[in-house]
Amino acid sequence: MTAIEFLPEAREEFLAAALFYDMNSPKLGQELAAEVERILAMVIEHREIGLATAQSCRRVILRRFPFSVFYQIRGDVTYVVALAHQHRNPGYWRARVTP
């Protein structure tokens, strides 16, 4: 089984997004977390499920929220590079990718 690890910046994005949604509607942050967990469970089962990007990452779009999970496979570890909003500052996360 593969391990999933968040880069520190990606973890911050995830926590900030969940907090934002909780402040706007109770339990909505938990629903975002559940959606991210669903995506990561799929990635564990099928590591290459996400659409390949030019930055040696893969991207999976969340169903209910306007975010994408960008991840990079390195050996037995899958690194979550970003939880990126789909309509804000595209490509900001590229500097985090290991070649």
N, C-alpha and C positions, 0 to 999 in steps of 0.2 A: 504494500500500500504506500502511496505517496504522502508526503507531509505537505501541509499548506502553511506558509508563513507570510505574514503581512510585513511589508516594509514599514518603518515607523510613520512615514508620511501618509501611506495608504490607511493605516490604522487610525490616524488622526482624522482623515477625511471621512472614514466610516463612522467614527464616533460623533463627529460634528454634524453629519447628515442625519443620524438617528436622533440626536438632541434637537436639531431644527424641527424635524417632523413631530417629535413628542411635544414640543412647545406649541405647535399649531393644532394638534389633535391628539388627545390621549391615545396611547398604544400604537400610534402610527409609526413611531420609531422602532417598536418591536416588530411590526410588520415588515419594515425595511430590513431589519436584521434577519428575519426569517427568510426573506427573499434572497439575501446575500448568501445565507447558509445553504439554501436550496441550490444556488448556482455553484457554490464551492463543492457541494456533494456531487454534482454532475461532473465537475472538473476532476475530482478524485477518481471517479469511475472511468471517465473518458478524457484523459489529459489534453487531447488535441481537439476538443469539441469547439473551442472558440475560433472565431475567424482570425486567421493569421494577419498580422500587421507588418509593415515595413521595418519596424523596430525590433524584430525577433520576439515580439509579444503576441499574445492572443487576446481577443476581446469577446466578451459575452454581454449582451444587453439585458438588463433586468426587464421583466415583463411589466410591472406595475409602476415603477419609479423611473424618472428620467436619468438614469445612471448606467454606466457600463463598468464592468470589472475587467481591468487589464491585468494579465498575469504573464509570467515568464517561467518556462520550464528549464531548470538547471539540475541535471542529474536526477536524484530521487526527490528533490524538493521543488514544489511549485510556489513561486513567490507572487503574492498579490502586489502589483506595482502601483495601482491606483483604483480608487472608486471615483470615477470621473463623471461629472455632470455632462450630459450630452449636448447642452446648449451653451456652455460657458468655457471660455479659454481653451479651445481644443489643442491638444498636443503638449500641454504644459508638463506632463508627466514623462516625456521622452528622455529627459536628462537622468532619470532614475534607472533606466534600463542598462543592464550589463551586457556588453557586446558578446 
